[in-house]
Amino acid sequence: MNNMDEDRKIYKVPDDGTLAYLFFHTAHKIRQYGRPGFSRQKLLSILEEMGPMSQQKIQEMLGIKPGSLSELCAKMEDKGLIGRTRDENDRRRMVIRITEEGRRKRREIENTKDDYLFAALNESERSELRQLLYKLYTSDSAIDEMNREAGDET
């Protein structure tokens, strides 16, 4: 039996019925659905929160290749989401800034991503999930204990 999903090149682990299994694979599924446009969303967030910056700095922050970033920026500029200008102090560098349309698009994405990702849950279920995930997120003790048991003291 081959446990490799050829379409997505991930190793499929048989369902062992644990919460950890369900949590990991649900998170993976959400990441897969959230992937289209992720770099665009991240770039808009970075620019809105940190202000204009060089293309090189953005490339480092996103961890993508220069050609990929240039292509992404060209597409986003064509849609009016960002603007690119030459750095006044170094004409070789491009400075990227978010536009008003980019700010509007970022807000739209932020306001609709829960509806998109969690469409299977009603509002009460979302509220309960939010509380439970927050509880897990703010509690390091269980993760610390697991790491100690595994011999990882970090």
Buried (B, 14 or more C-beta within 10 A) or exposed (E): EEEEEEEEEEEEEEEEEEEEEEEEBEEEEEEEEEEEEEBBBBBBBBBBEEEBBBBEBBBEEBEBEEEEBBEBBEEBBEEEBBBBEEEEEEEEBBBBBBBEBBBEBBEEBEEEBEEEBBEEBEEEEBEEEEEEEEEEEEEEEEEEEEEEEEEEEE
